[in-house]
Every structure is written in C-alpha cells, then in structure tokens.
C-alpha cells in the first residue's frame, strides 16, 4: 500500500511532509505535491505532518478523492523529487478546505533553478 496526496494540497503545497519522508518519495509540481507509489514504504510519517490533512493511505482515500491515486502515480515520474522543506504557497491559508480544486492542478514539471556560475 502507498500513501496519496489529495485535492486539499492544490494551491497550498505545504512541505512539512517531505522532511520526514525516509525514502524521498515526494515530487513537486507547480502547485501540488505527489507521492511516488513505487517508492513509498507506507511508513505513515507524512500523514500527521500535513497541516491541511491532504495525505491518506491509499485504502483510506475519502470518497470523491479516488482520482488522486492515479494522479499521484501519473505525475510522480515526471516531477522532480523534493526532500527539503520550502515555504508554502503565498495564499495557502486561503485555499485550505476549498472544494473542487482539481481543475486548478498545474501538471507541468517545476523547472530547476538556474545554477549561478
């Protein structure tokens, strides 16, 4: 079994969860995080760290949130791994608990910061 990031993470993207993940299975998109189901070891550490309650065991995903099981599996291979905490999105508090945010999910990968030479 794996864990799944669900809709409430969209436009919030708190990263408290990535700091506690022992296998670096979180991947970062522009306005959402996903968990790689292949890498997740089902340790449950991330669940309590999510300040917006967006992470569930795959078997416990709330009704209506089931599409996020496939979304996590689809996007994890295309998005970069995130293993350090970064600030939440600017308006994260405003978006916490807002329903029906799936249409706001930005699917393209986050581009890496250019290196200073």
N, CA, C and O atoms as a GROMACS GRO file, in nm:
protein
  468
    1UNK      N    1   0.084  -0.118   0.000
    1UNK     CA    2   0.000   0.000   0.000
    1UNK      C    3   0.089   0.124   0.000
    1UNK      O    4   0.202   0.123   0.049
    2UNK      N    5   0.035   0.229  -0.055
    2UNK     CA    6   0.106   0.357  -0.062
    2UNK      C    7   0.020   0.466   0.001
    2UNK      O    8  -0.096   0.443   0.038
    3UNK      N    9   0.077   0.582   0.012
    3UNK     CA   10   0.002   0.698   0.057
    3UNK      C   11  -0.022   0.789  -0.063
    3UNK      O   12   0.050   0.783  -0.163
    4UNK      N   13  -0.124   0.872  -0.052
    4UNK     CA   14  -0.170   0.954  -0.164
    4UNK      C   15  -0.192   1.097  -0.116
    4UNK      O   16  -0.251   1.120  -0.011
    5UNK      N   17  -0.142   1.192  -0.196
    5UNK     CA   18  -0.171   1.333  -0.171
    5UNK      C   19  -0.300   1.365  -0.246
    5UNK      O   20  -0.314   1.334  -0.364
    6UNK      N   21  -0.394   1.428  -0.175
    6UNK     CA   22  -0.525   1.455  -0.234
    6UNK      C   23  -0.547   1.604  -0.259
    6UNK      O   24  -0.457   1.686  -0.241
    7UNK      N   25  -0.666   1.636  -0.301
    7UNK     CA   26  -0.702   1.768  -0.352
    7UNK      C   27  -0.667   1.886  -0.262
    7UNK      O   28  -0.633   1.993  -0.313
    8UNK      N   29  -0.674   1.870  -0.132
    8UNK     CA   30  -0.654   1.986  -0.046
    8UNK      C   31  -0.510   2.041  -0.054
    8UNK      O   32  -0.485   2.152  -0.008
    9UNK      N   33  -0.418   1.967  -0.112
    9UNK     CA   34  -0.281   2.017  -0.130
    9UNK      C   35  -0.273   2.118  -0.246
    9UNK      O   36  -0.181   2.200  -0.250
   10UNK      N   37  -0.366   2.112  -0.338
   10UNK     CA   38  -0.362   2.202  -0.455
   10UNK      C   39  -0.368   2.347  -0.407
   10UNK      O   40  -0.457   2.386  -0.331
   11UNK      N   41  -0.273   2.425  -0.453
   11UNK     CA   42  -0.257   2.567  -0.420
   11UNK      C   43  -0.218   2.592  -0.274
   11UNK      O   44  -0.219   2.706  -0.229
   12UNK      N   45  -0.183   2.488  -0.202
   12UNK     CA   46  -0.130   2.503  -0.066
   12UNK      C   47   0.018   2.464  -0.066
   12UNK      O   48   0.106   2.546  -0.038
   13UNK      N   49   0.043   2.337  -0.100
   13UNK     CA   50   0.177   2.282  -0.115
   13UNK      C   51   0.266   2.308   0.007
   13UNK      O   52   0.377   2.359  -0.005
   14UNK      N   53   0.215   2.270   0.122
   14UNK     CA   54   0.299   2.270   0.242
   14UNK      C   55   0.398   2.155   0.226
   14UNK      O   56   0.364   2.052   0.167
   15UNK      N   57   0.518   2.171   0.276
   15UNK     CA   58   0.619   2.067   0.256
   15UNK      C   59   0.671   2.009   0.387
   15UNK      O   60   0.780   1.952   0.391
   16UNK      N   61   0.596   2.023   0.494
   16UNK     CA   62   0.633   1.962   0.621
   16UNK      C   63   0.652   1.811   0.603
   16UNK      O   64   0.739   1.750   0.665
   17UNK      N   65   0.570   1.752   0.518
   17UNK     CA   66   0.570   1.608   0.494
   17UNK      C   67   0.701   1.558   0.432
   17UNK      O   68   0.745   1.448   0.462
   18UNK      N   69   0.762   1.638   0.346
   18UNK     CA   70   0.881   1.590   0.276
   18UNK      C   71   1.000   1.575   0.370
   18UNK      O   72   1.088   1.492   0.347
   19UNK      N   73   1.003   1.655   0.475
   19UNK     CA   74   1.115   1.649   0.570
   19UNK      C   75   1.120   1.518   0.647
   19UNK      O   76   1.228   1.473   0.686
   20UNK      N   77   1.005   1.456   0.669
   20UNK     CA   78   1.002   1.334   0.750
   20UNK      C   79   1.006   1.207   0.666
   20UNK      O   80   1.016   1.098   0.721
   21UNK      N   81   0.998   1.219   0.535
   21UNK     CA   82   0.995   1.102   0.447
   21UNK      C   83   1.134   1.037   0.441
   21UNK      O   84   1.230   1.101   0.397
   22UNK      N   85   1.144   0.911   0.486
   22UNK     CA   86   1.276   0.847   0.487
   22UNK      C   87   1.324   0.798   0.351
   22UNK      O   88   1.440   0.761   0.336
   23UNK      N   89   1.235   0.798   0.250
   23UNK     CA   90   1.275   0.746   0.119
   23UNK      C   91   1.261   0.849   0.007
   23UNK      O   92   1.272   0.814  -0.111
   24UNK      N   93   1.237   0.974   0.041
   24UNK     CA   94   1.227   1.081  -0.058
   24UNK      C   95   1.131   1.046  -0.172
   24UNK      O   96   1.168   1.052  -0.289
   25UNK      N   97   1.009   1.010  -0.136
   25UNK     CA   98   0.911   0.971  -0.238
   25UNK      C   99   0.821   1.086  -0.281
   25UNK      O  100   0.731   1.065  -0.363
   26UNK      N  101   0.841   1.207  -0.228
   26UNK     CA  102   0.760   1.321  -0.269
   26UNK      C  103   0.818   1.386  -0.393
   26UNK      O  104   0.940   1.396  -0.409
   27UNK      N  105   0.728   1.430  -0.480
   27UNK     CA  106   0.767   1.500  -0.602
   27UNK      C  107   0.688   1.630  -0.607
   27UNK      O  108   0.573   1.636  -0.565
   28UNK      N  109   0.754   1.735  -0.660
   28UNK     CA  110   0.697   1.870  -0.657
   28UNK      C  111   0.653   1.917  -0.794
   28UNK      O  112   0.729   1.913  -0.891
   29UNK      N  113   0.528   1.962  -0.800
   29UNK     CA  114   0.478   2.030  -0.917
   29UNK      C  115   0.460   2.177  -0.885
   29UNK      O  116   0.489   2.219  -0.773
   30UNK      N  117   0.412   2.256  -0.978
   30UNK     CA  118   0.398   2.399  -0.955
   30UNK      C  119   0.306   2.435  -0.840
   30UNK      O  120   0.333   2.532  -0.768
   31UNK      N  121   0.197   2.360  -0.820
   31UNK     CA  122   0.104   2.396  -0.713
   31UNK      C  123   0.050   2.273  -0.638
   31UNK      O  124  -0.062   2.276  -0.585
   32UNK      N  125   0.129   2.166  -0.634
   32UNK     CA  126   0.083   2.040  -0.576
   32UNK      C  127   0.203   1.950  -0.551
   32UNK      O  128   0.305   1.962  -0.618
   33UNK      N  129   0.190   1.861  -0.455
   33UNK     CA  130   0.289   1.757  -0.431
   33UNK      C  131   0.225   1.623  -0.459
   33UNK      O  132   0.104   1.608  -0.444
   34UNK      N  133   0.304   1.526  -0.500
   34UNK     CA  134   0.255   1.389  -0.516
   34UNK      C  135   0.352   1.293  -0.448
   34UNK      O  136   0.468   1.326  -0.423
   35UNK      N  137   0.303   1.174  -0.419
   35UNK     CA  138   0.384   1.067  -0.363
   35UNK      C  139   0.402   0.960  -0.470
   35UNK      O  140   0.306   0.918  -0.534
   36UNK      N  141   0.526   0.919  -0.488
   36UNK     CA  142   0.556   0.812  -0.583
   36UNK      C  143   0.513   0.679  -0.521
   36UNK      O  144   0.570   0.638  -0.420
   37UNK      N  145   0.413   0.611  -0.578
   37UNK     CA  146   0.365   0.487  -0.518
   37UNK      C  147   0.467   0.374  -0.522
   37UNK      O  148   0.457   0.279  -0.445
   38UNK      N  149   0.564   0.383  -0.612
   38UNK     CA  150   0.667   0.280  -0.620
   38UNK      C  151   0.768   0.296  -0.507
   38UNK      O  152   0.816   0.198  -0.452
   39UNK      N  153   0.799   0.420  -0.472
   39UNK     CA  154   0.899   0.449  -0.369
   39UNK      C  155   0.842   0.450  -0.226
   39UNK      O  156   0.916   0.423  -0.131
   40UNK      N  157   0.715   0.480  -0.210
   40UNK     CA  158   0.655   0.492  -0.077
   40UNK      C  159   0.662   0.359  -0.003
   40UNK      O  160   0.627   0.254  -0.057
   41UNK      N  161   0.708   0.365   0.122
   41UNK     CA  162   0.719   0.242   0.203
   41UNK      C  163   0.608   0.234   0.307
   41UNK      O  164   0.614   0.150   0.397
   42UNK      N  165   0.508   0.317   0.296
   42UNK     CA  166   0.391   0.313   0.383
   42UNK      C  167   0.428   0.331   0.531
   42UNK      O  168   0.374   0.262   0.617
   43UNK      N  169   0.518   0.423   0.558
   43UNK     CA  170   0.563   0.444   0.696
   43UNK      C  171   0.466   0.530   0.777
   43UNK      O  172   0.473   0.530   0.900
   44UNK      N  173   0.379   0.602   0.712
   44UNK     CA  174   0.277   0.691   0.770
   44UNK      C  175   0.330   0.820   0.831
   44UNK      O  176   0.251   0.899   0.882
   45UNK      N  177   0.460   0.844   0.830
   45UNK     CA  178   0.516   0.964   0.893
   45UNK      C  179   0.461   1.093   0.835
   45UNK      O  180   0.443   1.191   0.907
   46UNK      N  181   0.435   1.094   0.706
   46UNK     CA  182   0.390   1.216   0.640
   46UNK      C  183   0.247   1.256   0.677
   46UNK      O  184   0.213   1.374   0.674
   47UNK      N  185   0.165   1.159   0.711
   47UNK     CA  186   0.023   1.187   0.734
   47UNK      C  187   0.003   1.291   0.843
   47UNK      O  188  -0.069   1.389   0.822
   48UNK      N  189   0.064   1.272   0.957
   48UNK     CA  190   0.047   1.367   1.068
   48UNK      C  191   0.118   1.500   1.045
   48UNK      O  192   0.084   1.599   1.110
   49UNK      N  193   0.214   1.504   0.954
   49UNK     CA  194   0.288   1.627   0.929
   49UNK      C  195   0.214   1.722   0.835
   49UNK      O  196   0.246   1.841   0.830
   50UNK      N  197   0.118   1.672   0.761
   50UNK     CA  198   0.047   1.757   0.664
   50UNK      C  199  -0.050   1.849   0.738
   50UNK      O  200  -0.146   1.801   0.797
   51UNK      N  201  -0.025   1.981   0.736
   51UNK     CA  202  -0.110   2.073   0.812
   51UNK      C  203  -0.250   2.091   0.754
   51UNK      O  204  -0.337   2.148   0.820
   52UNK      N  205  -0.274   2.042   0.632
   52UNK     CA  206  -0.406   2.056   0.573
   52UNK      C  207  -0.477   1.922   0.555
   52UNK      O  208  -0.582   1.914   0.491
   53UNK      N  209  -0.420   1.816   0.612
   53UNK     CA  210  -0.485   1.685   0.608
   53UNK      C  211  -0.508   1.632   0.468
   53UNK      O  212  -0.614   1.577   0.439
   54UNK      N  213  -0.410   1.647   0.381
   54UNK     CA  214  -0.426   1.607   0.241
   54UNK      C  215  -0.367   1.471   0.209
   54UNK      O  216  -0.377   1.426   0.095
   55UNK      N  217  -0.306   1.402   0.306
   55UNK     CA  218  -0.239   1.275   0.278
   55UNK      C  219  -0.314   1.161   0.347
   55UNK      O  220  -0.347   1.168   0.466
   56UNK      N  221  -0.340   1.056   0.268
   56UNK     CA  222  -0.413   0.940   0.317
   56UNK      C  223  -0.346   0.812   0.268
   56UNK      O  224  -0.281   0.811   0.164
   57UNK      N  225  -0.363   0.704   0.345
   57UNK     CA  226  -0.329   0.572   0.294
   57UNK      C  227  -0.420   0.545   0.175
   57UNK      O  228  -0.536   0.587   0.175
   58UNK      N  229  -0.370   0.476   0.076
   58UNK     CA  230  -0.447   0.452  -0.046
   58UNK      C  231  -0.584   0.392  -0.016
   58UNK      O  232  -0.683   0.430  -0.079
   59UNK      N  233  -0.592   0.302   0.078
   59UNK     CA  234  -0.718   0.239   0.113
   59UNK      C  235  -0.813   0.328   0.192
   59UNK      O  236  -0.929   0.293   0.211
   60UNK      N  237  -0.764   0.442   0.240
   60UNK     CA  238  -0.844   0.533   0.322
   60UNK      C  239  -0.877   0.664   0.252
   60UNK      O  240  -0.930   0.756   0.314
   61UNK      N  241  -0.846   0.674   0.123
   61UNK     CA  242  -0.873   0.798   0.049
   61UNK      C  243  -1.023   0.826   0.055
   61UNK      O  244  -1.104   0.738   0.023
   62UNK      N  245  -1.061   0.947   0.096
   62UNK     CA  246  -1.204   0.980   0.109
   62UNK      C  247  -1.279   0.969  -0.024
   62UNK      O  248  -1.220   0.985  -0.132
   63UNK      N  249  -1.407   0.944  -0.015
   63UNK     CA  250  -1.491   0.938  -0.134
   63UNK      C  251  -1.479   1.066  -0.215
   63UNK      O  252  -1.479   1.176  -0.160
   64UNK      N  253  -1.469   1.049  -0.344
   64UNK     CA  254  -1.454   1.163  -0.434
   64UNK      C  255  -1.309   1.201  -0.460
   64UNK      O  256  -1.280   1.277  -0.552
   65UNK      N  257  -1.218   1.148  -0.379
   65UNK     CA  258  -1.076   1.179  -0.394
   65UNK      C  259  -0.999   1.065  -0.464
   65UNK      O  260  -0.878   1.074  -0.481
   66UNK      N  261  -1.070   0.960  -0.503
   66UNK     CA  262  -1.005   0.844  -0.566
   66UNK      C  263  -0.923   0.878  -0.690
   66UNK      O  264  -0.820   0.813  -0.712
   67UNK      N  265  -0.962   0.976  -0.773
   67UNK     CA  266  -0.879   1.009  -0.890
   67UNK      C  267  -0.735   1.047  -0.852
   67UNK      O  268  -0.645   1.037  -0.935
   68UNK      N  269  -0.714   1.092  -0.730
   68UNK     CA  270  -0.579   1.134  -0.689
   68UNK      C  271  -0.484   1.015  -0.674
   68UNK      O  272  -0.362   1.035  -0.673
   69UNK      N  273  -0.536   0.895  -0.662
   69UNK     CA  274  -0.449   0.777  -0.660
   69UNK      C  275  -0.377   0.769  -0.794
   69UNK      O  276  -0.255   0.753  -0.799
   70UNK      N  277  -0.451   0.780  -0.903
   70UNK     CA  278  -0.392   0.776  -1.037
   70UNK      C  279  -0.310   0.901  -1.066
   70UNK      O  280  -0.206   0.893  -1.132
   71UNK      N  281  -0.353   1.015  -1.018
   71UNK     CA  282  -0.279   1.140  -1.042
   71UNK      C  283  -0.141   1.133  -0.978
   71UNK      O  284  -0.042   1.173  -1.040
   72UNK      N  285  -0.131   1.084  -0.855
   72UNK     CA  286  -0.001   1.068  -0.790
   72UNK      C  287   0.089   0.976  -0.871
   72UNK      O  288   0.206   1.007  -0.895
   73UNK      N  289   0.035   0.862  -0.916
   73UNK     CA  290   0.113   0.766  -0.993
   73UNK      C  291   0.155   0.823  -1.129
   73UNK      O  292   0.265   0.794  -1.176
   74UNK      N  293   0.069   0.901  -1.190
   74UNK     CA  294   0.098   0.960  -1.321
   74UNK      C  295   0.206   1.069  -1.313
   74UNK      O  296   0.297   1.072  -1.396
   75UNK      N  297   0.196   1.158  -1.214
   75UNK     CA  298   0.283   1.275  -1.211
   75UNK      C  299   0.416   1.251  -1.140
   75UNK      O  300   0.514   1.320  -1.171
   76UNK      N  301   0.423   1.158  -1.048
   76UNK     CA  302   0.549   1.135  -0.976
   76UNK      C  303   0.668   1.110  -1.069
   76UNK      O  304   0.775   1.166  -1.045
   77UNK      N  305   0.655   1.028  -1.173
   77UNK     CA  306   0.771   1.006  -1.260
   77UNK      C  307   0.813   1.127  -1.343
   77UNK      O  308   0.924   1.131  -1.395
   78UNK      N  309   0.724   1.226  -1.355
   78UNK     CA  310   0.756   1.342  -1.440
   78UNK      C  311   0.798   1.465  -1.362
   78UNK      O  312   0.852   1.559  -1.419
   79UNK      N  313   0.774   1.464  -1.231
   79UNK     CA  314   0.809   1.579  -1.147
   79UNK      C  315   0.934   1.549  -1.066
   79UNK      O  316   0.959   1.433  -1.032
   80UNK      N  317   1.013   1.652  -1.032
   80UNK     CA  318   1.136   1.630  -0.956
   80UNK      C  319   1.107   1.595  -0.809
   80UNK      O  320   1.007   1.637  -0.752
   81UNK      N  321   1.198   1.518  -0.753
   81UNK     CA  322   1.191   1.484  -0.611
   81UNK      C  323   1.211   1.610  -0.528
   81UNK      O  324   1.292   1.695  -0.562
   82UNK      N  325   1.136   1.621  -0.420
   82UNK     CA  326   1.158   1.729  -0.323
   82UNK      C  327   1.185   1.663  -0.189
   82UNK      O  328   1.108   1.578  -0.144
   83UNK      N  329   1.295   1.703  -0.126
   83UNK     CA  330   1.332   1.640   0.002
   83UNK      C  331   1.365   1.741   0.111
   83UNK      O  332   1.411   1.705   0.219
   84UNK      N  333   1.342   1.868   0.081
   84UNK     CA  334   1.365   1.974   0.179
   84UNK      C  335   1.241   2.061   0.189
   84UNK      O  336   1.168   2.081   0.092
   85UNK      N  337   1.218   2.111   0.308
   85UNK     CA  338   1.103   2.197   0.331
   85UNK      C  339   1.125   2.332   0.264
   85UNK      O  340   1.234   2.390   0.271
   86UNK      N  341   1.021   2.381   0.199
   86UNK     CA  342   1.021   2.513   0.138
   86UNK      C  343   0.895   2.585   0.188
   86UNK      O  344   0.805   2.520   0.240
   87UNK      N  345   0.887   2.716   0.173
   87UNK     CA  346   0.765   2.784   0.217
   87UNK      C  347   0.643   2.737   0.139
   87UNK      O  348   0.652   2.703   0.021
   88UNK      N  349   0.530   2.735   0.207
   88UNK     CA  350   0.404   2.702   0.140
   88UNK      C  351   0.372   2.811   0.038
   88UNK      O  352   0.435   2.917   0.038
   89UNK      N  353   0.278   2.784  -0.046
   89UNK     CA  354   0.238   2.883  -0.146
   89UNK      C  355   0.182   3.007  -0.076
   89UNK      O  356   0.128   2.998   0.035
   90UNK      N  357   0.196   3.120  -0.140
   90UNK     CA  358   0.162   3.250  -0.081
   90UNK      C  359   0.022   3.254  -0.020
   90UNK      O  360   0.004   3.304   0.091
   91UNK      N  361  -0.077   3.205  -0.090
   91UNK     CA  362  -0.215   3.209  -0.044
   91UNK      C  363  -0.264   3.075   0.010
   91UNK      O  364  -0.384   3.045   0.004
   92UNK      N  365  -0.174   2.995   0.063
   92UNK     CA  366  -0.209   2.859   0.108
   92UNK      C  367  -0.324   2.860   0.207
   92UNK      O  368  -0.414   2.776   0.197
   93UNK      N  369  -0.323   2.950   0.302
   93UNK     CA  370  -0.430   2.954   0.403
   93UNK      C  371  -0.566   2.979   0.340
   93UNK      O  372  -0.668   2.925   0.385
   94UNK      N  373  -0.568   3.059   0.237
   94UNK     CA  374  -0.694   3.090   0.167
   94UNK      C  375  -0.751   2.967   0.097
   94UNK      O  376  -0.873   2.952   0.086
   95UNK      N  377  -0.663   2.878   0.049
   95UNK     CA  378  -0.706   2.762  -0.028
   95UNK      C  379  -0.735   2.638   0.057
   95UNK      O  380  -0.795   2.543   0.007
   96UNK      N  381  -0.694   2.638   0.182
   96UNK     CA  382  -0.718   2.523   0.268
   96UNK      C  383  -0.867   2.499   0.283
   96UNK      O  384  -0.941   2.586   0.329
   97UNK      N  385  -0.911   2.380   0.245
   97UNK     CA  386  -1.051   2.342   0.259
   97UNK      C  387  -1.142   2.380   0.144
   97UNK      O  388  -1.260   2.346   0.145
   98UNK      N  389  -1.090   2.452   0.046
   98UNK     CA  390  -1.171   2.489  -0.069
   98UNK      C  391  -1.196   2.362  -0.152
   98UNK      O  392  -1.101   2.293  -0.188
   99UNK      N  393  -1.322   2.331  -0.183
   99UNK     CA  394  -1.350   2.209  -0.260
   99UNK      C  395  -1.332   2.230  -0.410
   99UNK      O  396  -1.321   2.342  -0.459
  100UNK      N  397  -1.329   2.118  -0.481
  100UNK     CA  398  -1.329   2.118  -0.627
  100UNK      C  399  -1.214   2.196  -0.689
  100UNK      O  400  -1.234   2.280  -0.776
  101UNK      N  401  -1.092   2.167  -0.642
  101UNK     CA  402  -0.974   2.237  -0.693
  101UNK      C  403  -0.902   2.161  -0.804
  101UNK      O  404  -0.802   2.209  -0.857
  102UNK      N  405  -0.951   2.043  -0.841
  102UNK     CA  406  -0.880   1.962  -0.940
  102UNK      C  407  -0.853   2.038  -1.069
  102UNK      O  408  -0.746   2.022  -1.128
  103UNK      N  409  -0.947   2.119  -1.115
  103UNK     CA  410  -0.927   2.195  -1.238
  103UNK      C  411  -0.812   2.294  -1.228
  103UNK      O  412  -0.762   2.342  -1.330
  104UNK      N  413  -0.768   2.326  -1.106
  104UNK     CA  414  -0.658   2.421  -1.085
  104UNK      C  415  -0.521   2.353  -1.084
  104UNK      O  416  -0.418   2.421  -1.083
  105UNK      N  417  -0.518   2.220  -1.086
  105UNK     CA  418  -0.392   2.147  -1.081
  105UNK      C  419  -0.309   2.176  -1.206
  105UNK      O  420  -0.355   2.156  -1.318
  106UNK      N  421  -0.188   2.225  -1.184
  106UNK     CA  422  -0.094   2.252  -1.294
  106UNK      C  423  -0.005   2.129  -1.308
  106UNK      O  424   0.065   2.093  -1.214
  107UNK      N  425  -0.008   2.065  -1.424
  107UNK     CA  426   0.058   1.936  -1.442
  107UNK      C  427   0.202   1.944  -1.494
  107UNK      O  428   0.275   1.845  -1.485
  108UNK      N  429   0.245   2.056  -1.548
  108UNK     CA  430   0.382   2.060  -1.600
  108UNK      C  431   0.482   2.060  -1.484
  108UNK      O  432   0.452   2.105  -1.374
  109UNK      N  433   0.598   2.009  -1.512
  109UNK     CA  434   0.703   1.995  -1.411
  109UNK      C  435   0.757   2.131  -1.368
  109UNK      O  436   0.754   2.228  -1.444
  110UNK      N  437   0.806   2.136  -1.246
  110UNK     CA  438   0.875   2.253  -1.195
  110UNK      C  439   1.014   2.255  -1.257
  110UNK      O  440   1.085   2.154  -1.253
  111UNK      N  441   1.052   2.366  -1.314
  111UNK     CA  442   1.186   2.376  -1.373
  111UNK      C  443   1.286   2.404  -1.262
  111UNK      O  444   1.259   2.482  -1.171
  112UNK      N  445   1.403   2.338  -1.268
  112UNK     CA  446   1.504   2.364  -1.166
  112UNK      C  447   1.557   2.507  -1.174
  112UNK      O  448   1.560   2.568  -1.280
  113UNK      N  449   1.596   2.558  -1.059
  113UNK     CA  450   1.656   2.692  -1.052
  113UNK      C  451   1.787   2.692  -1.131
  113UNK      O  452   1.863   2.595  -1.123
  114UNK      N  453   1.815   2.797  -1.208
  114UNK     CA  454   1.942   2.802  -1.279
  114UNK      C  455   2.057   2.814  -1.179
  114UNK      O  456   2.047   2.882  -1.077
  115UNK      N  457   2.166   2.746  -1.211
  115UNK     CA  458   2.283   2.750  -1.124
  115UNK      C  459   2.361   2.878  -1.147
  115UNK      O  460   2.378   2.922  -1.261
  116UNK      N  461   2.409   2.937  -1.039
  116UNK     CA  462   2.496   3.054  -1.051
  116UNK      C  463   2.637   3.007  -1.076
  116UNK      O  464   2.689   2.923  -1.003
  117UNK      N  465   2.698   3.060  -1.178
  117UNK     CA  466   2.836   3.018  -1.210
  117UNK      C  467   2.933   3.129  -1.188
  117UNK      O  468   3.053   3.112  -1.209
   0.00000   0.00000   0.00000
